[in-house]
Amino acid sequence: MIVEDPEGAVTALRRVSYYRLSGYWHPVRRFDSSTNQALDTFQDGASFALTLRLYKFDEILRHTVLGELAPIELAMRAELGHELGRVDPMIHLDSSSLGTSAQDNSPTAPSSRHKEWLDKYNKSLRTSKEDFVIHHRRKYGGKLPIWAAVEVMDWGTLSHLYTMSPKGVRTKVAEGVGLSAPQLNSWLKSLNILRNLAAHQARMFNRSYDMKPKLSQDARLKPIRSLTNRVFGQLTLIQYLHRQLGLSPADQLPSLLSKYPHNPIVPLSRTGAPNDWASLELWRK
């Protein structure tokens, strides 16, 4: 590997650590196609400077993903809380009022799935410092109606609540974004994984994603039908939801991708982005 500035490289390694940066110089190593293994030598032109550029791009990508997911999470909270509240203000506390996936076969035993979810929800409720939670705790014994309860749920808890919701509620919420209930369920799970990776400072740009969201027949999603296991496919879900929900001009991710550190060794295509990505309808500024 070319190290143009040894002193600067030492400083970077002290700040970031060898093993974290090694994930970004892995793609510039030589590759043996016969054994499907990366070799312990680098491709011609591989440099420490390129590694740092890839790392910094990925760092900004993580921050941008968290920022773009936040309004989606808030919108899903509001919509799910509203639709569940139509059924019963305290529906989240009673598994028998939720959908079949929240109920076990036994008519007397409480649902283990719902109990596990309720334990996590109650833990969030106990540790919350929000004024509205303290108010309900003092005046109403701490039992929040669902439209308030969703405000203390993280994405994972919210996603599981959607899965356990009655079919009519799931369908209504999904229709609001042009998806079926099973499709939206898979999107929420995918985006929860994406959010966790971003929040825990994991490498994102050239990762293979195991959770593949189910896509509708919307023509705007056709270009990523075979790319849902790549970060570009995952990011396209964010672009779609921002536009479908009217949350923003959806220009943050396109601006970021246009600043990718283009190079012949690790091209932008490693993210799954096609050559014409900037002209795709969901990605046009």
CYANA upper distance limits for C-alpha pairs under 8 A (distance plus 0.5 A):
  1 MET  CA     42 PHE  CA      6.60
  1 MET  CA     45 GLY  CA      8.09
  1 MET  CA     46 ALA  CA      5.83
  1 MET  CA     47 SER  CA      5.58
  1 MET  CA     48 PHE  CA      7.10
  2 ILE  CA     45 GLY  CA      7.68
  2 ILE  CA     46 ALA  CA      6.69
  2 ILE  CA     47 SER  CA      4.84
  2 ILE  CA     48 PHE  CA      6.66
  3 VAL  CA      9 ALA  CA      7.86
  3 VAL  CA     47 SER  CA      6.45
  3 VAL  CA     48 PHE  CA      5.83
  3 VAL  CA     49 ALA  CA      7.72
  4 GLU  CA     47 SER  CA      8.33
  4 GLU  CA     48 PHE  CA      8.07
  4 GLU  CA     49 ALA  CA      8.09
  5 ASP  CA      9 ALA  CA      6.67
  6 PRO  CA     10 VAL  CA      6.78
  7 GLU  CA     11 THR  CA      6.89
  8 GLY  CA     12 ALA  CA      6.72
  9 ALA  CA     13 LEU  CA      6.65
  9 ALA  CA     48 PHE  CA      7.76
 10 VAL  CA     14 ARG  CA      6.71
 11 THR  CA     15 ARG  CA      6.82
 12 ALA  CA     16 VAL  CA      6.43
 12 ALA  CA     17 SER  CA      8.04
 13 LEU  CA     17 SER  CA      5.14
 13 LEU  CA     18 TYR  CA      6.07
 13 LEU  CA     21 LEU  CA      8.14
 14 ARG  CA     18 TYR  CA      8.48
 16 VAL  CA     20 ARG  CA      7.10
 16 VAL  CA     21 LEU  CA      7.36
 17 SER  CA     21 LEU  CA      6.94
 18 TYR  CA     22 SER  CA      6.50
 19 TYR  CA     23 GLY  CA      7.46
 20 ARG  CA     24 TYR  CA      8.17
 21 LEU  CA     25 TRP  CA      7.22
 21 LEU  CA     51 THR  CA      7.79
 21 LEU  CA     52 LEU  CA      8.27
 21 LEU  CA     55 TYR  CA      7.62
 22 SER  CA     26 HIS  CA      6.47
 23 GLY  CA     27 PRO  CA      8.28
 23 GLY  CA    203 ARG  CA      7.98
 24 TYR  CA     28 VAL  CA      8.49
 24 TYR  CA     51 THR  CA      6.07
 24 TYR  CA     52 LEU  CA      8.34
 24 TYR  CA     54 LEU  CA      6.98
 24 TYR  CA     55 TYR  CA      6.73
 25 TRP  CA     29 ARG  CA      7.37
 25 TRP  CA     48 PHE  CA      8.34
 25 TRP  CA     51 THR  CA      5.94
 26 HIS  CA     38 ALA  CA      8.29
 27 PRO  CA    266 VAL  CA      7.22
 28 VAL  CA     42 PHE  CA      6.44
 28 VAL  CA     43 GLN  CA      6.39
 28 VAL  CA     46 ALA  CA      6.46
 28 VAL  CA    265 ILE  CA      6.80
 28 VAL  CA    266 VAL  CA      7.31
 29 ARG  CA     38 ALA  CA      6.83
 29 ARG  CA     39 LEU  CA      6.80
 29 ARG  CA     40 ASP  CA      7.32
 29 ARG  CA     41 THR  CA      6.20
 29 ARG  CA     42 PHE  CA      4.55
 29 ARG  CA     43 GLN  CA      6.00
 29 ARG  CA     46 ALA  CA      8.37
 30 ARG  CA     38 ALA  CA      6.44
 30 ARG  CA     39 LEU  CA      5.87
 30 ARG  CA     40 ASP  CA      7.84
 30 ARG  CA     41 THR  CA      6.30
 30 ARG  CA     42 PHE  CA      5.72
 30 ARG  CA     43 GLN  CA      5.72
 31 PHE  CA     36 ASN  CA      7.65
 31 PHE  CA     37 GLN  CA      6.44
 31 PHE  CA     38 ALA  CA      4.92
 31 PHE  CA     39 LEU  CA      6.15
 32 ASP  CA     36 ASN  CA      6.14
 32 ASP  CA     37 GLN  CA      5.92
 32 ASP  CA     38 ALA  CA      6.65
 32 ASP  CA     39 LEU  CA      7.23
 33 SER  CA     37 GLN  CA      7.38
 42 PHE  CA     46 ALA  CA      6.67
 43 GLN  CA    265 ILE  CA      8.23
 45 GLY  CA    265 ILE  CA      8.46
 46 ALA  CA     50 LEU  CA      7.57
 46 ALA  CA    265 ILE  CA      8.03
 47 SER  CA     51 THR  CA      7.10
 48 PHE  CA     52 LEU  CA      6.84
 49 ALA  CA     53 ARG  CA      6.79
 50 LEU  CA     54 LEU  CA      6.72
 50 LEU  CA    261 PRO  CA      8.43
 51 THR  CA     55 TYR  CA      6.67
 52 LEU  CA     56 LYS  CA      6.56
 53 ARG  CA     57 PHE  CA      6.62
 53 ARG  CA    261 PRO  CA      6.82
 54 LEU  CA     58 ASP  CA      6.69
 54 LEU  CA    261 PRO  CA      7.16
 55 TYR  CA     59 GLU  CA      6.64
 56 LYS  CA     60 ILE  CA      6.81
 57 PHE  CA     61 LEU  CA      6.63
 57 PHE  CA    260 TYR  CA      7.07
 57 PHE  CA    261 PRO  CA      7.87
 58 ASP  CA     62 ARG  CA      6.72
 58 ASP  CA    203 ARG  CA      7.24
 58 ASP  CA    204 MET  CA      6.96
 58 ASP  CA    205 PHE  CA      6.47
 59 GLU  CA     63 HIS  CA      7.09
 59 GLU  CA    201 GLN  CA      8.18
 60 ILE  CA     64 THR  CA      6.56
 60 ILE  CA    256 LEU  CA      8.50
 61 LEU  CA     65 VAL  CA      6.51
 61 LEU  CA    204 MET  CA      8.30
 61 LEU  CA    205 PHE  CA      8.25
 61 LEU  CA    256 LEU  CA      7.78
 62 ARG  CA     66 LEU  CA      6.85
 62 ARG  CA    198 ALA  CA      5.17
 62 ARG  CA    199 ALA  CA      7.88
 62 ARG  CA    201 GLN  CA      7.62
 62 ARG  CA    204 MET  CA      7.88
 63 HIS  CA     67 GLY  CA      6.79
 63 HIS  CA    198 ALA  CA      7.60
 64 THR  CA     68 GLU  CA      6.58
 64 THR  CA    252 GLN  CA      7.76
 64 THR  CA    253 LEU  CA      7.63
 65 VAL  CA     69 LEU  CA      6.49
 65 VAL  CA    195 ARG  CA      7.72
 65 VAL  CA    198 ALA  CA      7.46
 65 VAL  CA    235 LEU  CA      8.46
 65 VAL  CA    253 LEU  CA      8.43
 66 LEU  CA     70 ALA  CA      6.73
 66 LEU  CA    195 ARG  CA      6.82
 66 LEU  CA    198 ALA  CA      7.10
 66 LEU  CA    199 ALA  CA      7.75
 67 GLY  CA     71 PRO  CA      8.26
 68 GLU  CA     72 ILE  CA      7.78
 68 GLU  CA    238 ILE  CA      7.68
 68 GLU  CA    252 GLN  CA      8.35
 69 LEU  CA     73 GLU  CA      6.66
 69 LEU  CA    191 LEU  CA      8.49
 69 LEU  CA    195 ARG  CA      7.88
 69 LEU  CA    238 ILE  CA      7.52
 70 ALA  CA     74 LEU  CA      6.84
 71 PRO  CA     75 ALA  CA      6.58
 71 PRO  CA    247 LEU  CA      7.40
 72 ILE  CA     76 MET  CA      6.65
 72 ILE  CA    241 LEU  CA      7.60
 72 ILE  CA    242 HIS  CA      7.58
 72 ILE  CA    247 LEU  CA      8.17
 73 GLU  CA     77 ARG  CA      6.61
 73 GLU  CA    155 TRP  CA      7.23
 74 LEU  CA     78 ALA  CA      6.74
 75 ALA  CA     79 GLU  CA      6.64
 75 ALA  CA    245 LEU  CA      8.49
 76 MET  CA     80 LEU  CA      6.41
 77 ARG  CA     81 GLY  CA      6.41
 77 ARG  CA    150 VAL  CA      6.17
 77 ARG  CA    151 GLU  CA      7.44
 77 ARG  CA    158 LEU  CA      7.60
 78 ALA  CA     82 HIS  CA      6.53
 78 ALA  CA    147 TRP  CA      7.49
 78 ALA  CA    150 VAL  CA      8.00
 79 GLU  CA     83 GLU  CA      6.73
 79 GLU  CA    173 VAL  CA      7.02
 80 LEU  CA     84 LEU  CA      6.50
 80 LEU  CA    162 TYR  CA      7.75
 80 LEU  CA    169 VAL  CA      8.14
 80 LEU  CA    173 VAL  CA      7.03
 81 GLY  CA     85 GLY  CA      6.39
 81 GLY  CA    146 ILE  CA      5.99
 81 GLY  CA    147 TRP  CA      4.81
 81 GLY  CA    148 ALA  CA      8.08
 81 GLY  CA    149 ALA  CA      8.36
 81 GLY  CA    150 VAL  CA      6.65
 82 HIS  CA     86 ARG  CA      7.02
 82 HIS  CA    146 ILE  CA      8.39
 82 HIS  CA    147 TRP  CA      6.45
 83 GLU  CA     87 VAL  CA      7.62
 83 GLU  CA    169 VAL  CA      6.44
 83 GLU  CA    172 LYS  CA      8.17
 83 GLU  CA    173 VAL  CA      7.93
 84 LEU  CA     88 ASP  CA      6.96
 84 LEU  CA     89 PRO  CA      7.71
 84 LEU  CA     91 ILE  CA      7.38
 84 LEU  CA    146 ILE  CA      7.47
 84 LEU  CA    147 TRP  CA      8.46
 84 LEU  CA    165 SER  CA      8.11
 84 LEU  CA    169 VAL  CA      6.99
 85 GLY  CA     89 PRO  CA      5.07
 85 GLY  CA     90 MET  CA      8.04
 85 GLY  CA     91 ILE  CA      7.87
 85 GLY  CA    145 PRO  CA      8.11
 85 GLY  CA    146 ILE  CA      6.48
 85 GLY  CA    147 TRP  CA      6.91
 87 VAL  CA     91 ILE  CA      7.71
 89 PRO  CA    145 PRO  CA      5.43
 89 PRO  CA    146 ILE  CA      5.97
 89 PRO  CA    147 TRP  CA      8.02
 90 MET  CA     94 ASP  CA      7.79
 90 MET  CA    144 LEU  CA      8.00
 90 MET  CA    145 PRO  CA      5.81
 90 MET  CA    146 ILE  CA      6.37
 91 ILE  CA     95 SER  CA      8.12
 91 ILE  CA     97 SER  CA      6.37
 91 ILE  CA     98 LEU  CA      7.13
 91 ILE  CA    146 ILE  CA      7.46
 92 HIS  CA     97 SER  CA      8.47
 92 HIS  CA     98 LEU  CA      7.75
 92 HIS  CA    146 ILE  CA      7.02
 92 HIS  CA    161 LEU  CA      8.26
 93 LEU  CA    118 LEU  CA      7.80
 94 ASP  CA     98 LEU  CA      7.45
 95 SER  CA     99 GLY  CA      8.19
 95 SER  CA    102 ALA  CA      6.16
 95 SER  CA    103 GLN  CA      6.58
 95 SER  CA    110 PRO  CA      8.10
 95 SER  CA    111 SER  CA      7.13
 95 SER  CA    114 HIS  CA      6.66
 96 SER  CA    102 ALA  CA      8.14
 96 SER  CA    103 GLN  CA      7.11
 97 SER  CA    166 PRO  CA      8.30
 98 LEU  CA    102 ALA  CA      6.67
 98 LEU  CA    103 GLN  CA      8.32
 98 LEU  CA    164 MET  CA      6.60
 98 LEU  CA    165 SER  CA      5.58
 98 LEU  CA    166 PRO  CA      5.67
 99 GLY  CA    103 GLN  CA      7.69
 99 GLY  CA    164 MET  CA      5.74
 99 GLY  CA    165 SER  CA      5.34
 99 GLY  CA    166 PRO  CA      4.38
 99 GLY  CA    167 LYS  CA      6.84
100 THR  CA    104 ASP  CA      8.43
100 THR  CA    164 MET  CA      7.61
100 THR  CA    166 PRO  CA      7.81
101 SER  CA    163 THR  CA      7.69
101 SER  CA    164 MET  CA      5.80
102 ALA  CA    111 SER  CA      6.77
102 ALA  CA    113 ARG  CA      6.53
102 ALA  CA    114 HIS  CA      5.86
102 ALA  CA    164 MET  CA      5.43
102 ALA  CA    165 SER  CA      8.17
103 GLN  CA    110 PRO  CA      8.06
103 GLN  CA    111 SER  CA      5.42
103 GLN  CA    112 SER  CA      8.38
103 GLN  CA    113 ARG  CA      7.93
103 GLN  CA    114 HIS  CA      7.76
104 ASP  CA    109 ALA  CA      8.09
104 ASP  CA    110 PRO  CA      7.76
104 ASP  CA    111 SER  CA      5.51
104 ASP  CA    112 SER  CA      7.64
104 ASP  CA    113 ARG  CA      8.47
106 SER  CA    110 PRO  CA      8.42
110 PRO  CA    114 HIS  CA      8.31
110 PRO  CA    115 LYS  CA      7.58
111 SER  CA    115 LYS  CA      6.43
112 SER  CA    116 GLU  CA      6.56
113 ARG  CA    117 TRP  CA      6.82
114 HIS  CA    118 LEU  CA      6.42
114 HIS  CA    164 MET  CA      8.41
115 LYS  CA    119 ASP  CA      6.59
116 GLU  CA    120 LYS  CA      7.08
117 TRP  CA    121 TYR  CA      6.75
117 TRP  CA    157 THR  CA      7.53
117 TRP  CA    160 HIS  CA      7.97
117 TRP  CA    161 LEU  CA      8.33
118 LEU  CA    122 ASN  CA      6.47
119 ASP  CA    123 LYS  CA      6.68
120 LYS  CA    124 SER  CA      6.87
120 LYS  CA    157 THR  CA      7.98
121 TYR  CA    125 LEU  CA      6.69
121 TYR  CA    152 VAL  CA      8.36
121 TYR  CA    153 MET  CA      7.21
121 TYR  CA    157 THR  CA      7.59
122 ASN  CA    126 ARG  CA      6.57
123 LYS  CA    127 THR  CA      6.83
124 SER  CA    128 SER  CA      6.49
124 SER  CA    152 VAL  CA      6.89
124 SER  CA    153 MET  CA      7.49
125 LEU  CA    133 VAL  CA      7.94
125 LEU  CA    152 VAL  CA      7.01
128 SER  CA    133 VAL  CA      7.44
128 SER  CA    152 VAL  CA      7.64
129 LYS  CA    133 VAL  CA      7.58
129 LYS  CA    134 ILE  CA      7.53
130 GLU  CA    134 ILE  CA      6.98
131 ASP  CA    135 HIS  CA      6.61
132 PHE  CA    136 HIS  CA      6.70
133 VAL  CA    137 ARG  CA      6.55
133 VAL  CA    142 GLY  CA      7.41
133 VAL  CA    144 LEU  CA      8.17
134 ILE  CA    138 ARG  CA      6.73
134 ILE  CA    142 GLY  CA      8.11
135 HIS  CA    139 LYS  CA      6.57
135 HIS  CA    140 TYR  CA      8.45
136 HIS  CA    140 TYR  CA      5.52
136 HIS  CA    141 GLY  CA      6.86
136 HIS  CA    142 GLY  CA      5.39
136 HIS  CA    143 LYS  CA      7.30
136 HIS  CA    144 LEU  CA      7.18
137 ARG  CA    141 GLY  CA      5.12
137 ARG  CA    142 GLY  CA      4.02
137 ARG  CA    143 LYS  CA      7.60
138 ARG  CA    142 GLY  CA      7.42
144 LEU  CA    148 ALA  CA      6.34
144 LEU  CA    149 ALA  CA      5.82
145 PRO  CA    149 ALA  CA      6.43
146 ILE  CA    150 VAL  CA      6.60
147 TRP  CA    151 GLU  CA      8.04
148 ALA  CA    152 VAL  CA      8.26
149 ALA  CA    153 MET  CA      7.57
150 VAL  CA    158 LEU  CA      7.54
153 MET  CA    157 THR  CA      6.08
153 MET  CA    158 LEU  CA      6.32
154 ASP  CA    158 LEU  CA      6.64
155 TRP  CA    159 SER  CA      6.47
155 TRP  CA    192 ASN  CA      6.60
156 GLY  CA    160 HIS  CA      6.77
156 GLY  CA    189 LYS  CA      8.17
156 GLY  CA    192 ASN  CA      6.68
157 THR  CA    161 LEU  CA      6.71
158 LEU  CA    162 TYR  CA      6.77
159 SER  CA    163 THR  CA      6.93
159 SER  CA    185 ASN  CA      7.80
159 SER  CA    188 LEU  CA      6.39
159 SER  CA    189 LYS  CA      7.10
159 SER  CA    192 ASN  CA      8.40
160 HIS  CA    164 MET  CA      6.83
161 LEU  CA    165 SER  CA      6.58
162 TYR  CA    170 ARG  CA      7.05
162 TYR  CA    185 ASN  CA      7.75
163 THR  CA    170 ARG  CA      8.17
163 THR  CA    185 ASN  CA      7.02
165 SER  CA    169 VAL  CA      6.83
165 SER  CA    170 ARG  CA      6.71
166 PRO  CA    170 ARG  CA      6.89
167 LYS  CA    171 THR  CA      6.57
167 LYS  CA    181 ALA  CA      8.45
168 GLY  CA    172 LYS  CA      6.62
169 VAL  CA    173 VAL  CA      6.73
170 ARG  CA    174 ALA  CA      6.59
170 ARG  CA    181 ALA  CA      5.90
171 THR  CA    175 GLU  CA      6.51
171 THR  CA    180 SER  CA      6.86
171 THR  CA    181 ALA  CA      5.51
172 LYS  CA    176 GLY  CA      7.04
173 VAL  CA    177 VAL  CA      7.85
173 VAL  CA    181 ALA  CA      8.26
174 ALA  CA    178 GLY  CA      6.89
174 ALA  CA    179 LEU  CA      5.55
174 ALA  CA    180 SER  CA      5.96
174 ALA  CA    181 ALA  CA      5.77
174 ALA  CA    183 GLN  CA      8.41
174 ALA  CA    184 LEU  CA      6.30
175 GLU  CA    179 LEU  CA      5.92
175 GLU  CA    180 SER  CA      6.87
175 GLU  CA    181 ALA  CA      8.29
177 VAL  CA    241 LEU  CA      7.48
177 VAL  CA    244 GLN  CA      6.30
177 VAL  CA    245 LEU  CA      7.19
178 GLY  CA    244 GLN  CA      8.28
179 LEU  CA    183 GLN  CA      6.44
179 LEU  CA    184 LEU  CA      6.52
179 LEU  CA    216 SER  CA      6.75
180 SER  CA    184 LEU  CA      6.74
180 SER  CA    216 SER  CA      8.18
181 ALA  CA    185 ASN  CA      6.56
182 PRO  CA    186 SER  CA      6.81
182 PRO  CA    214 LYS  CA      8.13
183 GLN  CA    187 TRP  CA      6.80
183 GLN  CA    213 PRO  CA      7.44
183 GLN  CA    214 LYS  CA      5.47
183 GLN  CA    215 LEU  CA      6.83
183 GLN  CA    216 SER  CA      7.70
184 LEU  CA    188 LEU  CA      6.63
184 LEU  CA    214 LYS  CA      8.37
185 ASN  CA    189 LYS  CA      6.92
186 SER  CA    190 SER  CA      6.63
186 SER  CA    212 LYS  CA      8.09
186 SER  CA    213 PRO  CA      5.47
186 SER  CA    214 LYS  CA      6.59
187 TRP  CA    191 LEU  CA      6.52
187 TRP  CA    213 PRO  CA      5.71
187 TRP  CA    214 LYS  CA      7.60
187 TRP  CA    237 LEU  CA      8.07
188 LEU  CA    192 ASN  CA      6.50
189 LYS  CA    193 ILE  CA      6.93
189 LYS  CA    211 MET  CA      8.18
190 SER  CA    194 LEU  CA      6.80
190 SER  CA    211 MET  CA      6.17
190 SER  CA    212 LYS  CA      7.38
190 SER  CA    213 PRO  CA      6.72
190 SER  CA    234 GLN  CA      8.12
191 LEU  CA    195 ARG  CA      6.46
191 LEU  CA    234 GLN  CA      7.99
192 ASN  CA    196 ASN  CA      6.68
193 ILE  CA    197 LEU  CA      6.72
194 LEU  CA    198 ALA  CA      6.79
194 LEU  CA    234 GLN  CA      8.27
195 ARG  CA    199 ALA  CA      6.53
196 ASN  CA    200 HIS  CA      6.51
197 LEU  CA    201 GLN  CA      6.76
197 LEU  CA    202 ALA  CA      5.55
197 LEU  CA    203 ARG  CA      7.97
197 LEU  CA    204 MET  CA      7.75
198 ALA  CA    202 ALA  CA      6.52
198 ALA  CA    203 ARG  CA      8.47
198 ALA  CA    204 MET  CA      7.95
203 ARG  CA    207 ARG  CA      7.42
204 MET  CA    231 VAL  CA      7.33
205 PHE  CA    231 VAL  CA      6.56
205 PHE  CA    270 ARG  CA      8.10
205 PHE  CA    271 THR  CA      6.02
206 ASN  CA    230 ARG  CA      7.71
206 ASN  CA    231 VAL  CA      7.43
206 ASN  CA    270 ARG  CA      6.14
206 ASN  CA    271 THR  CA      5.66
207 ARG  CA    230 ARG  CA      7.12
207 ARG  CA    231 VAL  CA      7.37
207 ARG  CA    271 THR  CA      8.28
208 SER  CA    229 ASN  CA      6.02
208 SER  CA    230 ARG  CA      6.00
208 SER  CA    231 VAL  CA      8.03
209 TYR  CA    228 THR  CA      8.17
209 TYR  CA    229 ASN  CA      4.99
209 TYR  CA    230 ARG  CA      6.51
209 TYR  CA    231 VAL  CA      7.87
210 ASP  CA    229 ASN  CA      6.77
211 MET  CA    229 ASN  CA      7.53
212 LYS  CA    228 THR  CA      6.00
212 LYS  CA    229 ASN  CA      6.32
213 PRO  CA    228 THR  CA      7.21
215 LEU  CA    221 LEU  CA      7.57
215 LEU  CA    225 ARG  CA      7.79
216 SER  CA    221 LEU  CA      7.92
217 GLN  CA    221 LEU  CA      7.77
217 GLN  CA    222 LYS  CA      7.81
218 ASP  CA    222 LYS  CA      7.44
220 ARG  CA    280 LEU  CA      8.15
220 ARG  CA    281 GLU  CA      6.76
220 ARG  CA    282 LEU  CA      6.96
221 LEU  CA    225 ARG  CA      7.18
221 LEU  CA    236 THR  CA      8.41
223 PRO  CA    227 LEU  CA      8.40
224 ILE  CA    228 THR  CA      6.63
224 ILE  CA    232 PHE  CA      8.48
224 ILE  CA    233 GLY  CA      5.95
224 ILE  CA    236 THR  CA      8.26
227 LEU  CA    232 PHE  CA      7.68
227 LEU  CA    233 GLY  CA      5.60
227 LEU  CA    272 GLY  CA      6.69
228 THR  CA    232 PHE  CA      8.09
228 THR  CA    233 GLY  CA      4.89
228 THR  CA    234 GLN  CA      6.43
229 ASN  CA    233 GLY  CA      7.21
229 ASN  CA    234 GLN  CA      7.84
230 ARG  CA    234 GLN  CA      7.07
230 ARG  CA    271 THR  CA      6.49
230 ARG  CA    272 GLY  CA      5.80
231 VAL  CA    235 LEU  CA      6.51
231 VAL  CA    271 THR  CA      6.04
231 VAL  CA    272 GLY  CA      7.03
232 PHE  CA    236 THR  CA      6.64
232 PHE  CA    271 THR  CA      6.11
232 PHE  CA    272 GLY  CA      5.76
232 PHE  CA    273 ALA  CA      5.93
233 GLY  CA    237 LEU  CA      7.37
233 GLY  CA    272 GLY  CA      7.50
233 GLY  CA    273 ALA  CA      8.33
234 GLN  CA    238 ILE  CA      7.69
235 LEU  CA    239 GLN  CA      6.99
235 LEU  CA    253 LEU  CA      8.26
236 THR  CA    240 TYR  CA      6.61
236 THR  CA    282 LEU  CA      7.67
236 THR  CA    283 TRP  CA      8.32
237 LEU  CA    241 LEU  CA      6.73
238 ILE  CA    242 HIS  CA      6.60
239 GLN  CA    243 ARG  CA      6.85
239 GLN  CA    250 ALA  CA      6.34
239 GLN  CA    253 LEU  CA      8.38
239 GLN  CA    282 LEU  CA      6.50
239 GLN  CA    283 TRP  CA      7.55
240 TYR  CA    244 GLN  CA      6.42
240 TYR  CA    282 LEU  CA      6.78
241 LEU  CA    245 LEU  CA      6.26
241 LEU  CA    246 GLY  CA      8.48
241 LEU  CA    247 LEU  CA      8.49
242 HIS  CA    246 GLY  CA      6.23
242 HIS  CA    247 LEU  CA      5.41
242 HIS  CA    248 SER  CA      6.39
242 HIS  CA    249 PRO  CA      8.01
242 HIS  CA    250 ALA  CA      6.47
243 ARG  CA    247 LEU  CA      7.01
243 ARG  CA    248 SER  CA      7.37
243 ARG  CA    249 PRO  CA      7.55
243 ARG  CA    250 ALA  CA      7.14
243 ARG  CA    282 LEU  CA      8.39
249 PRO  CA    285 LYS  CA      8.19
250 ALA  CA    254 PRO  CA      8.25
250 ALA  CA    283 TRP  CA      8.34
250 ALA  CA    285 LYS  CA      8.07
251 ASP  CA    255 SER  CA      6.61
251 ASP  CA    283 TRP  CA      8.22
251 ASP  CA    285 LYS  CA      6.20
252 GLN  CA    256 LEU  CA      6.80
253 LEU  CA    257 LEU  CA      6.68
254 PRO  CA    258 SER  CA      6.73
254 PRO  CA    278 ALA  CA      7.63
254 PRO  CA    283 TRP  CA      6.48
254 PRO  CA    284 ARG  CA      7.93
254 PRO  CA    285 LYS  CA      7.55
255 SER  CA    259 LYS  CA      7.26
256 LEU  CA    260 TYR  CA      7.37
260 TYR  CA    268 LEU  CA      7.38
262 HIS  CA    266 VAL  CA      8.12
262 HIS  CA    267 PRO  CA      6.41
262 HIS  CA    268 LEU  CA      7.11
263 ASN  CA    267 PRO  CA      6.09
266 VAL  CA    270 ARG  CA      7.11
268 LEU  CA    272 GLY  CA      8.00
268 LEU  CA    273 ALA  CA      6.98
269 SER  CA    273 ALA  CA      5.53
269 SER  CA    274 PRO  CA      6.72
269 SER  CA    275 ASN  CA      7.90
273 ALA  CA    277 TRP  CA      6.41
276 ASP  CA    280 LEU  CA      7.33
277 TRP  CA    283 TRP  CA      7.32
278 ALA  CA    283 TRP  CA      6.07
278 ALA  CA    284 ARG  CA      6.16
279 SER  CA    283 TRP  CA      7.07
279 SER  CA    284 ARG  CA      5.98
280 LEU  CA    284 ARG  CA      6.48
